[in-house]
Amino acid sequence: MARKKAAIDFEQSLADLQALVERLENGELSLEDSLTAFEQGIRLTRDCQGALTQAEQKVQLLLERDGELAAEPFDAEQAE
């Protein structure tokens, strides 16, 4: 269940980021609202990048086992 939640969180963060970029590109936000949106965008970008990094590390764990695929438990906290 945790994998599905992480995927949903990534997808939601990415969708939120895309919507935020569209609002910023539209140019109708005040300076203060633009700065707030930019800060939120930075957080979303970091969240997405973290999720992608964890996925990449998991793939590496799967592929680097004597040339054979073998699953290992992945501890995200240990990876940081």
PyMOL Python script that loads the backbone (N, CA, C, O; Angstrom):
from pymol import cmd

cmd.read_pdbstr("""\
ATOM      1  N   MET A   1       0.831  -1.193   0.000  1.00  0.00           N
ATOM      2  CA  MET A   1       0.000   0.000   0.000  1.00  0.00           C
ATOM      3  C   MET A   1       0.874   1.255   0.000  1.00  0.00           C
ATOM      4  O   MET A   1       0.482   2.269  -0.577  1.00  0.00           O
ATOM      5  N   ALA A   2       2.046   1.210   0.632  1.00  0.00           N
ATOM      6  CA  ALA A   2       2.912   2.383   0.699  1.00  0.00           C
ATOM      7  C   ALA A   2       3.400   2.792  -0.689  1.00  0.00           C
ATOM      8  O   ALA A   2       3.531   3.983  -0.974  1.00  0.00           O
ATOM      9  N   ARG A   3       3.669   1.808  -1.557  1.00  0.00           N
ATOM     10  CA  ARG A   3       4.122   2.144  -2.908  1.00  0.00           C
ATOM     11  C   ARG A   3       3.048   2.909  -3.672  1.00  0.00           C
ATOM     12  O   ARG A   3       3.339   3.894  -4.350  1.00  0.00           O
ATOM     13  N   LYS A   4       1.813   2.452  -3.557  1.00  0.00           N
ATOM     14  CA  LYS A   4       0.722   3.111  -4.266  1.00  0.00           C
ATOM     15  C   LYS A   4       0.548   4.537  -3.744  1.00  0.00           C
ATOM     16  O   LYS A   4       0.339   5.462  -4.529  1.00  0.00           O
ATOM     17  N   LYS A   5       0.634   4.723  -2.419  1.00  0.00           N
ATOM     18  CA  LYS A   5       0.500   6.052  -1.830  1.00  0.00           C
ATOM     19  C   LYS A   5       1.630   6.957  -2.316  1.00  0.00           C
ATOM     20  O   LYS A   5       1.392   8.121  -2.638  1.00  0.00           O
ATOM     21  N   ALA A   6       2.857   6.434  -2.371  1.00  0.00           N
ATOM     22  CA  ALA A   6       3.991   7.232  -2.843  1.00  0.00           C
ATOM     23  C   ALA A   6       3.796   7.630  -4.300  1.00  0.00           C
ATOM     24  O   ALA A   6       4.092   8.762  -4.683  1.00  0.00           O
ATOM     25  N   ALA A   7       3.294   6.694  -5.117  1.00  0.00           N
ATOM     26  CA  ALA A   7       3.054   7.009  -6.527  1.00  0.00           C
ATOM     27  C   ALA A   7       1.973   8.072  -6.655  1.00  0.00           C
ATOM     28  O   ALA A   7       2.098   8.993  -7.463  1.00  0.00           O
ATOM     29  N   ILE A   8       0.920   7.951  -5.870  1.00  0.00           N
ATOM     30  CA  ILE A   8      -0.146   8.946  -5.902  1.00  0.00           C
ATOM     31  C   ILE A   8       0.394  10.290  -5.447  1.00  0.00           C
ATOM     32  O   ILE A   8       0.083  11.314  -6.056  1.00  0.00           O
ATOM     33  N   ASP A   9       1.194  10.309  -4.392  1.00  0.00           N
ATOM     34  CA  ASP A   9       1.773  11.556  -3.906  1.00  0.00           C
ATOM     35  C   ASP A   9       2.652  12.197  -4.982  1.00  0.00           C
ATOM     36  O   ASP A   9       2.611  13.412  -5.174  1.00  0.00           O
ATOM     37  N   PHE A  10       3.445  11.385  -5.680  1.00  0.00           N
ATOM     38  CA  PHE A  10       4.297  11.915  -6.740  1.00  0.00           C
ATOM     39  C   PHE A  10       3.438  12.491  -7.859  1.00  0.00           C
ATOM     40  O   PHE A  10       3.668  13.610  -8.319  1.00  0.00           O
ATOM     41  N   GLU A  11       2.451  11.720  -8.289  1.00  0.00           N
ATOM     42  CA  GLU A  11       1.579  12.177  -9.369  1.00  0.00           C
ATOM     43  C   GLU A  11       0.837  13.453  -8.971  1.00  0.00           C
ATOM     44  O   GLU A  11       0.697  14.370  -9.781  1.00  0.00           O
ATOM     45  N   GLN A  12       0.368  13.511  -7.739  1.00  0.00           N
ATOM     46  CA  GLN A  12      -0.352  14.697  -7.275  1.00  0.00           C
ATOM     47  C   GLN A  12       0.589  15.899  -7.186  1.00  0.00           C
ATOM     48  O   GLN A  12       0.227  17.008  -7.580  1.00  0.00           O
ATOM     49  N   SER A  13       1.784  15.674  -6.671  1.00  0.00           N
ATOM     50  CA  SER A  13       2.764  16.762  -6.583  1.00  0.00           C
ATOM     51  C   SER A  13       3.120  17.286  -7.966  1.00  0.00           C
ATOM     52  O   SER A  13       3.241  18.495  -8.164  1.00  0.00           O
ATOM     53  N   LEU A  14       3.285  16.386  -8.914  1.00  0.00           N
ATOM     54  CA  LEU A  14       3.619  16.793 -10.271  1.00  0.00           C
ATOM     55  C   LEU A  14       2.473  17.585 -10.902  1.00  0.00           C
ATOM     56  O   LEU A  14       2.700  18.596 -11.567  1.00  0.00           O
ATOM     57  N   ALA A  15       1.242  17.118 -10.688  1.00  0.00           N
ATOM     58  CA  ALA A  15       0.073  17.832 -11.224  1.00  0.00           C
ATOM     59  C   ALA A  15      -0.050  19.214 -10.577  1.00  0.00           C
ATOM     60  O   ALA A  15      -0.344  20.199 -11.254  1.00  0.00           O
ATOM     61  N   ASP A  16       0.177  19.280  -9.262  1.00  0.00           N
ATOM     62  CA  ASP A  16       0.127  20.567  -8.563  1.00  0.00           C
ATOM     63  C   ASP A  16       1.195  21.512  -9.100  1.00  0.00           C
ATOM     64  O   ASP A  16       0.950  22.705  -9.279  1.00  0.00           O
ATOM     65  N   LEU A  17       2.377  20.970  -9.352  1.00  0.00           N
ATOM     66  CA  LEU A  17       3.475  21.780  -9.874  1.00  0.00           C
ATOM     67  C   LEU A  17       3.138  22.318 -11.266  1.00  0.00           C
ATOM     68  O   LEU A  17       3.402  23.483 -11.565  1.00  0.00           O
ATOM     69  N   GLN A  18       2.563  21.481 -12.101  1.00  0.00           N
ATOM     70  CA  GLN A  18       2.186  21.924 -13.444  1.00  0.00           C
ATOM     71  C   GLN A  18       1.132  23.029 -13.386  1.00  0.00           C
ATOM     72  O   GLN A  18       1.206  24.004 -14.133  1.00  0.00           O
ATOM     73  N   ALA A  19       0.153  22.871 -12.499  1.00  0.00           N
ATOM     74  CA  ALA A  19      -0.884  23.897 -12.349  1.00  0.00           C
ATOM     75  C   ALA A  19      -0.271  25.203 -11.849  1.00  0.00           C
ATOM     76  O   ALA A  19      -0.655  26.287 -12.289  1.00  0.00           O
ATOM     77  N   LEU A  20       0.677  25.091 -10.935  1.00  0.00           N
ATOM     78  CA  LEU A  20       1.339  26.270 -10.383  1.00  0.00           C
ATOM     79  C   LEU A  20       2.133  27.008 -11.462  1.00  0.00           C
ATOM     80  O   LEU A  20       2.106  28.237 -11.529  1.00  0.00           O
ATOM     81  N   VAL A  21       2.825  26.266 -12.287  1.00  0.00           N
ATOM     82  CA  VAL A  21       3.598  26.870 -13.380  1.00  0.00           C
ATOM     83  C   VAL A  21       2.664  27.605 -14.336  1.00  0.00           C
ATOM     84  O   VAL A  21       2.977  28.704 -14.793  1.00  0.00           O
ATOM     85  N   GLU A  22       1.527  27.003 -14.636  1.00  0.00           N
ATOM     86  CA  GLU A  22       0.565  27.661 -15.523  1.00  0.00           C
ATOM     87  C   GLU A  22       0.070  28.972 -14.923  1.00  0.00           C
ATOM     88  O   GLU A  22      -0.070  29.969 -15.632  1.00  0.00           O
ATOM     89  N   ARG A  23      -0.196  28.971 -13.615  1.00  0.00           N
ATOM     90  CA  ARG A  23      -0.649  30.201 -12.963  1.00  0.00           C
ATOM     91  C   ARG A  23       0.438  31.274 -13.012  1.00  0.00           C
ATOM     92  O   ARG A  23       0.145  32.447 -13.240  1.00  0.00           O
ATOM     93  N   LEU A  24       1.685  30.875 -12.799  1.00  0.00           N
ATOM     94  CA  LEU A  24       2.790  31.833 -12.844  1.00  0.00           C
ATOM     95  C   LEU A  24       2.994  32.366 -14.267  1.00  0.00           C
ATOM     96  O   LEU A  24       3.213  33.562 -14.463  1.00  0.00           O
ATOM     97  N   GLU A  25       2.921  31.481 -15.240  1.00  0.00           N
ATOM     98  CA  GLU A  25       3.113  31.904 -16.625  1.00  0.00           C
ATOM     99  C   GLU A  25       1.982  32.813 -17.106  1.00  0.00           C
ATOM    100  O   GLU A  25       2.183  33.642 -17.994  1.00  0.00           O
ATOM    101  N   ASN A  26       0.815  32.660 -16.528  1.00  0.00           N
ATOM    102  CA  ASN A  26      -0.332  33.473 -16.892  1.00  0.00           C
ATOM    103  C   ASN A  26      -0.070  34.952 -16.583  1.00  0.00           C
ATOM    104  O   ASN A  26      -0.580  35.832 -17.276  1.00  0.00           O
ATOM    105  N   GLY A  27       0.717  35.218 -15.553  1.00  0.00           N
ATOM    106  CA  GLY A  27       1.126  36.580 -15.239  1.00  0.00           C
ATOM    107  C   GLY A  27       0.089  37.428 -14.527  1.00  0.00           C
ATOM    108  O   GLY A  27       0.253  38.644 -14.431  1.00  0.00           O
ATOM    109  N   GLU A  28      -0.961  36.823 -14.032  1.00  0.00           N
ATOM    110  CA  GLU A  28      -2.013  37.599 -13.379  1.00  0.00           C
ATOM    111  C   GLU A  28      -1.887  37.621 -11.854  1.00  0.00           C
ATOM    112  O   GLU A  28      -2.738  38.202 -11.182  1.00  0.00           O
ATOM    113  N   LEU A  29      -0.858  37.008 -11.303  1.00  0.00           N
ATOM    114  CA  LEU A  29      -0.664  37.005  -9.855  1.00  0.00           C
ATOM    115  C   LEU A  29       0.079  38.256  -9.419  1.00  0.00           C
ATOM    116  O   LEU A  29       0.908  38.791 -10.155  1.00  0.00           O
ATOM    117  N   SER A  30      -0.228  38.709  -8.226  1.00  0.00           N
ATOM    118  CA  SER A  30       0.524  39.830  -7.668  1.00  0.00           C
ATOM    119  C   SER A  30       1.942  39.354  -7.356  1.00  0.00           C
ATOM    120  O   SER A  30       2.221  38.155  -7.376  1.00  0.00           O
ATOM    121  N   LEU A  31       2.819  40.286  -7.073  1.00  0.00           N
ATOM    122  CA  LEU A  31       4.196  39.935  -6.745  1.00  0.00           C
ATOM    123  C   LEU A  31       4.238  39.028  -5.524  1.00  0.00           C
ATOM    124  O   LEU A  31       4.947  38.022  -5.519  1.00  0.00           O
ATOM    125  N   GLU A  32       3.482  39.379  -4.490  1.00  0.00           N
ATOM    126  CA  GLU A  32       3.467  38.568  -3.264  1.00  0.00           C
ATOM    127  C   GLU A  32       2.933  37.165  -3.543  1.00  0.00           C
ATOM    128  O   GLU A  32       3.500  36.183  -3.063  1.00  0.00           O
ATOM    129  N   ASP A  33       1.852  37.059  -4.310  1.00  0.00           N
ATOM    130  CA  ASP A  33       1.291  35.754  -4.648  1.00  0.00           C
ATOM    131  C   ASP A  33       2.257  34.955  -5.534  1.00  0.00           C
ATOM    132  O   ASP A  33       2.360  33.735  -5.414  1.00  0.00           O
ATOM    133  N   SER A  34       2.951  35.653  -6.411  1.00  0.00           N
ATOM    134  CA  SER A  34       3.936  34.988  -7.267  1.00  0.00           C
ATOM    135  C   SER A  34       5.077  34.406  -6.446  1.00  0.00           C
ATOM    136  O   SER A  34       5.521  33.286  -6.698  1.00  0.00           O
ATOM    137  N   LEU A  35       5.549  35.161  -5.469  1.00  0.00           N
ATOM    138  CA  LEU A  35       6.625  34.665  -4.603  1.00  0.00           C
ATOM    139  C   LEU A  35       6.174  33.465  -3.781  1.00  0.00           C
ATOM    140  O   LEU A  35       6.918  32.499  -3.616  1.00  0.00           O
ATOM    141  N   THR A  36       4.953  33.535  -3.269  1.00  0.00           N
ATOM    142  CA  THR A  36       4.400  32.415  -2.501  1.00  0.00           C
ATOM    143  C   THR A  36       4.274  31.182  -3.395  1.00  0.00           C
ATOM    144  O   THR A  36       4.625  30.074  -2.989  1.00  0.00           O
ATOM    145  N   ALA A  37       3.775  31.381  -4.604  1.00  0.00           N
ATOM    146  CA  ALA A  37       3.634  30.276  -5.551  1.00  0.00           C
ATOM    147  C   ALA A  37       5.000  29.708  -5.926  1.00  0.00           C
ATOM    148  O   ALA A  37       5.153  28.494  -6.060  1.00  0.00           O
ATOM    149  N   PHE A  38       5.987  30.575  -6.096  1.00  0.00           N
ATOM    150  CA  PHE A  38       7.337  30.132  -6.421  1.00  0.00           C
ATOM    151  C   PHE A  38       7.906  29.265  -5.297  1.00  0.00           C
ATOM    152  O   PHE A  38       8.499  28.218  -5.555  1.00  0.00           O
ATOM    153  N   GLU A  39       7.725  29.704  -4.059  1.00  0.00           N
ATOM    154  CA  GLU A  39       8.196  28.918  -2.906  1.00  0.00           C
ATOM    155  C   GLU A  39       7.522  27.549  -2.869  1.00  0.00           C
ATOM    156  O   GLU A  39       8.176  26.536  -2.617  1.00  0.00           O
ATOM    157  N   GLN A  40       6.224  27.522  -3.119  1.00  0.00           N
ATOM    158  CA  GLN A  40       5.501  26.261  -3.147  1.00  0.00           C
ATOM    159  C   GLN A  40       6.021  25.375  -4.280  1.00  0.00           C
ATOM    160  O   GLN A  40       6.157  24.162  -4.120  1.00  0.00           O
ATOM    161  N   GLY A  41       6.307  25.987  -5.413  1.00  0.00           N
ATOM    162  CA  GLY A  41       6.848  25.249  -6.545  1.00  0.00           C
ATOM    163  C   GLY A  41       8.200  24.625  -6.238  1.00  0.00           C
ATOM    164  O   GLY A  41       8.477  23.496  -6.645  1.00  0.00           O
ATOM    165  N   ILE A  42       9.034  25.355  -5.525  1.00  0.00           N
ATOM    166  CA  ILE A  42      10.336  24.816  -5.126  1.00  0.00           C
ATOM    167  C   ILE A  42      10.147  23.590  -4.235  1.00  0.00           C
ATOM    168  O   ILE A  42      10.827  22.580  -4.416  1.00  0.00           O
ATOM    169  N   ARG A  43       9.221  23.674  -3.270  1.00  0.00           N
ATOM    170  CA  ARG A  43       8.950  22.525  -2.385  1.00  0.00           C
ATOM    171  C   ARG A  43       8.443  21.325  -3.189  1.00  0.00           C
ATOM    172  O   ARG A  43       8.884  20.195  -2.978  1.00  0.00           O
ATOM    173  N   LEU A  44       7.519  21.582  -4.104  1.00  0.00           N
ATOM    174  CA  LEU A  44       6.977  20.491  -4.927  1.00  0.00           C
ATOM    175  C   LEU A  44       8.066  19.868  -5.802  1.00  0.00           C
ATOM    176  O   LEU A  44       8.121  18.649  -5.962  1.00  0.00           O
ATOM    177  N   THR A  45       8.922  20.706  -6.360  1.00  0.00           N
ATOM    178  CA  THR A  45      10.023  20.206  -7.182  1.00  0.00           C
ATOM    179  C   THR A  45      10.944  19.314  -6.368  1.00  0.00           C
ATOM    180  O   THR A  45      11.355  18.252  -6.835  1.00  0.00           O
ATOM    181  N   ARG A  46      11.267  19.735  -5.164  1.00  0.00           N
ATOM    182  CA  ARG A  46      12.135  18.928  -4.296  1.00  0.00           C
ATOM    183  C   ARG A  46      11.462  17.616  -3.913  1.00  0.00           C
ATOM    184  O   ARG A  46      12.118  16.574  -3.868  1.00  0.00           O
ATOM    185  N   ASP A  47      10.163  17.655  -3.636  1.00  0.00           N
ATOM    186  CA  ASP A  47       9.422  16.429  -3.322  1.00  0.00           C
ATOM    187  C   ASP A  47       9.457  15.456  -4.501  1.00  0.00           C
ATOM    188  O   ASP A  47       9.712  14.265  -4.326  1.00  0.00           O
ATOM    189  N   CYS A  48       9.199  15.972  -5.693  1.00  0.00           N
ATOM    190  CA  CYS A  48       9.213  15.126  -6.890  1.00  0.00           C
ATOM    191  C   CYS A  48      10.608  14.562  -7.141  1.00  0.00           C
ATOM    192  O   CYS A  48      10.757  13.378  -7.445  1.00  0.00           O
ATOM    193  N   GLN A  49      11.618  15.400  -7.014  1.00  0.00           N
ATOM    194  CA  GLN A  49      12.988  14.945  -7.232  1.00  0.00           C
ATOM    195  C   GLN A  49      13.373  13.876  -6.214  1.00  0.00           C
ATOM    196  O   GLN A  49      14.046  12.904  -6.558  1.00  0.00           O
ATOM    197  N   GLY A  50      12.952  14.050  -4.971  1.00  0.00           N
ATOM    198  CA  GLY A  50      13.225  13.042  -3.945  1.00  0.00           C
ATOM    199  C   GLY A  50      12.571  11.713  -4.273  1.00  0.00           C
ATOM    200  O   GLY A  50      13.187  10.660  -4.110  1.00  0.00           O
ATOM    201  N   ALA A  51      11.329  11.751  -4.732  1.00  0.00           N
ATOM    202  CA  ALA A  51      10.619  10.519  -5.099  1.00  0.00           C
ATOM    203  C   ALA A  51      11.312   9.834  -6.280  1.00  0.00           C
ATOM    204  O   ALA A  51      11.437   8.610  -6.304  1.00  0.00           O
ATOM    205  N   LEU A  52      11.758  10.618  -7.249  1.00  0.00           N
ATOM    206  CA  LEU A  52      12.459  10.041  -8.398  1.00  0.00           C
ATOM    207  C   LEU A  52      13.803   9.444  -7.993  1.00  0.00           C
ATOM    208  O   LEU A  52      14.195   8.395  -8.502  1.00  0.00           O
ATOM    209  N   THR A  53      14.499  10.096  -7.093  1.00  0.00           N
ATOM    210  CA  THR A  53      15.784   9.592  -6.610  1.00  0.00           C
ATOM    211  C   THR A  53      15.592   8.270  -5.877  1.00  0.00           C
ATOM    212  O   THR A  53      16.369   7.334  -6.064  1.00  0.00           O
ATOM    213  N   GLN A  54      14.556   8.195  -5.042  1.00  0.00           N
ATOM    214  CA  GLN A  54      14.280   6.945  -4.328  1.00  0.00           C
ATOM    215  C   GLN A  54      13.943   5.820  -5.303  1.00  0.00           C
ATOM    216  O   GLN A  54      14.389   4.688  -5.120  1.00  0.00           O
ATOM    217  N   ALA A  55      13.166   6.121  -6.328  1.00  0.00           N
ATOM    218  CA  ALA A  55      12.825   5.111  -7.323  1.00  0.00           C
ATOM    219  C   ALA A  55      14.077   4.642  -8.060  1.00  0.00           C
ATOM    220  O   ALA A  55      14.248   3.450  -8.314  1.00  0.00           O
ATOM    221  N   GLU A  56      14.943   5.585  -8.398  1.00  0.00           N
ATOM    222  CA  GLU A  56      16.188   5.232  -9.084  1.00  0.00           C
ATOM    223  C   GLU A  56      17.062   4.345  -8.200  1.00  0.00           C
ATOM    224  O   GLU A  56      17.654   3.380  -8.682  1.00  0.00           O
ATOM    225  N   GLN A  57      17.146   4.664  -6.922  1.00  0.00           N
ATOM    226  CA  GLN A  57      17.943   3.858  -6.004  1.00  0.00           C
ATOM    227  C   GLN A  57      17.367   2.453  -5.866  1.00  0.00           C
ATOM    228  O   GLN A  57      18.114   1.479  -5.768  1.00  0.00           O
ATOM    229  N   LYS A  58      16.061   2.350  -5.859  1.00  0.00           N
ATOM    230  CA  LYS A  58      15.432   1.038  -5.761  1.00  0.00           C
ATOM    231  C   LYS A  58      15.736   0.212  -7.007  1.00  0.00           C
ATOM    232  O   LYS A  58      16.018  -0.982  -6.908  1.00  0.00           O
ATOM    233  N   VAL A  59      15.681   0.841  -8.175  1.00  0.00           N
ATOM    234  CA  VAL A  59      16.010   0.140  -9.410  1.00  0.00           C
ATOM    235  C   VAL A  59      17.456  -0.336  -9.359  1.00  0.00           C
ATOM    236  O   VAL A  59      17.756  -1.457  -9.770  1.00  0.00           O
ATOM    237  N   GLN A  60      18.347   0.504  -8.860  1.00  0.00           N
ATOM    238  CA  GLN A  60      19.759   0.115  -8.739  1.00  0.00           C
ATOM    239  C   GLN A  60      19.912  -1.101  -7.834  1.00  0.00           C
ATOM    240  O   GLN A  60      20.695  -2.002  -8.134  1.00  0.00           O
ATOM    241  N   LEU A  61      19.166  -1.134  -6.723  1.00  0.00           N
ATOM    242  CA  LEU A  61      19.226  -2.291  -5.825  1.00  0.00           C
ATOM    243  C   LEU A  61      18.775  -3.559  -6.548  1.00  0.00           C
ATOM    244  O   LEU A  61      19.341  -4.634  -6.349  1.00  0.00           O
ATOM    245  N   LEU A  62      17.773  -3.421  -7.372  1.00  0.00           N
ATOM    246  CA  LEU A  62      17.254  -4.584  -8.093  1.00  0.00           C
ATOM    247  C   LEU A  62      18.220  -5.081  -9.166  1.00  0.00           C
ATOM    248  O   LEU A  62      18.330  -6.283  -9.404  1.00  0.00           O
ATOM    249  N   LEU A  63      18.907  -4.163  -9.799  1.00  0.00           N
ATOM    250  CA  LEU A  63      19.762  -4.534 -10.923  1.00  0.00           C
ATOM    251  C   LEU A  63      21.177  -4.946 -10.530  1.00  0.00           C
ATOM    252  O   LEU A  63      21.839  -5.633 -11.308  1.00  0.00           O
ATOM    253  N   GLU A  64      21.655  -4.564  -9.383  1.00  0.00           N
ATOM    254  CA  GLU A  64      23.042  -4.798  -9.007  1.00  0.00           C
ATOM    255  C   GLU A  64      23.196  -6.006  -8.098  1.00  0.00           C
ATOM    256  O   GLU A  64      23.814  -5.915  -7.037  1.00  0.00           O
ATOM    257  N   ARG A  65      22.653  -7.103  -8.497  1.00  0.00           N
ATOM    258  CA  ARG A  65      22.742  -8.329  -7.712  1.00  0.00           C
ATOM    259  C   ARG A  65      23.316  -9.436  -8.577  1.00  0.00           C
ATOM    260  O   ARG A  65      22.565 -10.299  -9.032  1.00  0.00           O
ATOM    261  N   ASP A  66      24.598  -9.443  -8.818  1.00  0.00           N
ATOM    262  CA  ASP A  66      25.258 -10.477  -9.617  1.00  0.00           C
ATOM    263  C   ASP A  66      24.579 -10.685 -10.969  1.00  0.00           C
ATOM    264  O   ASP A  66      24.506 -11.810 -11.464  1.00  0.00           O
ATOM    265  N   GLY A  67      24.096  -9.629 -11.549  1.00  0.00           N
ATOM    266  CA  GLY A  67      23.473  -9.713 -12.849  1.00  0.00           C
ATOM    267  C   GLY A  67      22.072 -10.299 -12.841  1.00  0.00           C
ATOM    268  O   GLY A  67      21.457 -10.444 -13.898  1.00  0.00           O
ATOM    269  N   GLU A  68      21.560 -10.637 -11.673  1.00  0.00           N
ATOM    270  CA  GLU A  68      20.214 -11.195 -11.572  1.00  0.00           C
ATOM    271  C   GLU A  68      19.321 -10.245 -10.802  1.00  0.00           C
ATOM    272  O   GLU A  68      19.770  -9.537  -9.900  1.00  0.00           O
ATOM    273  N   LEU A  69      18.054 -10.239 -11.168  1.00  0.00           N
ATOM    274  CA  LEU A  69      17.099  -9.412 -10.445  1.00  0.00           C
ATOM    275  C   LEU A  69      16.764 -10.067  -9.115  1.00  0.00           C
ATOM    276  O   LEU A  69      16.402 -11.242  -9.064  1.00  0.00           O
ATOM    277  N   ALA A  70      16.886  -9.304  -8.047  1.00  0.00           N
ATOM    278  CA  ALA A  70      16.539  -9.799  -6.723  1.00  0.00           C
ATOM    279  C   ALA A  70      16.046  -8.615  -5.910  1.00  0.00           C
ATOM    280  O   ALA A  70      16.739  -7.604  -5.795  1.00  0.00           O
ATOM    281  N   ALA A  71      14.874  -8.735  -5.358  1.00  0.00           N
ATOM    282  CA  ALA A  71      14.280  -7.641  -4.575  1.00  0.00           C
ATOM    283  C   ALA A  71      14.886  -7.596  -3.180  1.00  0.00           C
ATOM    284  O   ALA A  71      15.166  -8.630  -2.574  1.00  0.00           O
ATOM    285  N   GLU A  72      15.081  -6.398  -2.689  1.00  0.00           N
ATOM    286  CA  GLU A  72      15.531  -6.165  -1.314  1.00  0.00           C
ATOM    287  C   GLU A  72      14.607  -5.155  -0.692  1.00  0.00           C
ATOM    288  O   GLU A  72      14.059  -4.304  -1.392  1.00  0.00           O
ATOM    289  N   PRO A  73      14.422  -5.229   0.611  1.00  0.00           N
ATOM    290  CA  PRO A  73      13.636  -4.162   1.266  1.00  0.00           C
ATOM    291  C   PRO A  73      14.365  -2.838   1.075  1.00  0.00           C
ATOM    292  O   PRO A  73      15.591  -2.774   1.167  1.00  0.00           O
ATOM    293  N   PHE A  74      13.616  -1.803   0.813  1.00  0.00           N
ATOM    294  CA  PHE A  74      14.206  -0.494   0.595  1.00  0.00           C
ATOM    295  C   PHE A  74      13.770   0.432   1.723  1.00  0.00           C
ATOM    296  O   PHE A  74      12.578   0.639   1.950  1.00  0.00           O
ATOM    297  N   ASP A  75      14.745   0.978   2.416  1.00  0.00           N
ATOM    298  CA  ASP A  75      14.472   1.888   3.516  1.00  0.00           C
ATOM    299  C   ASP A  75      14.840   3.295   3.067  1.00  0.00           C
ATOM    300  O   ASP A  75      16.018   3.636   2.969  1.00  0.00           O
ATOM    301  N   ALA A  76      13.819   4.115   2.792  1.00  0.00           N
ATOM    302  CA  ALA A  76      14.041   5.467   2.293  1.00  0.00           C
ATOM    303  C   ALA A  76      14.835   6.309   3.279  1.00  0.00           C
ATOM    304  O   ALA A  76      15.651   7.133   2.865  1.00  0.00           O
ATOM    305  N   GLU A  77      14.617   6.122   4.553  1.00  0.00           N
ATOM    306  CA  GLU A  77      15.344   6.915   5.550  1.00  0.00           C
ATOM    307  C   GLU A  77      16.820   6.564   5.548  1.00  0.00           C
ATOM    308  O   GLU A  77      17.667   7.429   5.770  1.00  0.00           O
ATOM    309  N   GLN A  78      17.128   5.316   5.303  1.00  0.00           N
ATOM    310  CA  GLN A  78      18.516   4.885   5.262  1.00  0.00           C
ATOM    311  C   GLN A  78      19.226   5.455   4.033  1.00  0.00           C
ATOM    312  O   GLN A  78      20.432   5.698   4.069  1.00  0.00           O
ATOM    313  N   ALA A  79      18.486   5.667   2.955  1.00  0.00           N
ATOM    314  CA  ALA A  79      19.060   6.189   1.718  1.00  0.00           C
ATOM    315  C   ALA A  79      19.452   7.654   1.842  1.00  0.00           C
ATOM    316  O   ALA A  79      20.311   8.117   1.092  1.00  0.00           O
ATOM    317  N   GLU A  80      18.866   8.380   2.741  1.00  0.00           N
ATOM    318  CA  GLU A  80      19.155   9.814   2.895  1.00  0.00           C
ATOM    319  C   GLU A  80      20.403   9.993   3.647  1.00  0.00           C
ATOM    320  O   GLU A  80      20.824  11.125   3.884  1.00  0.00           O
TER     321      GLU A  80
END
""", "prot")
cmd.dss("prot")
cmd.show_as("cartoon", "prot")
cmd.util.cbc("prot")
cmd.orient("prot")
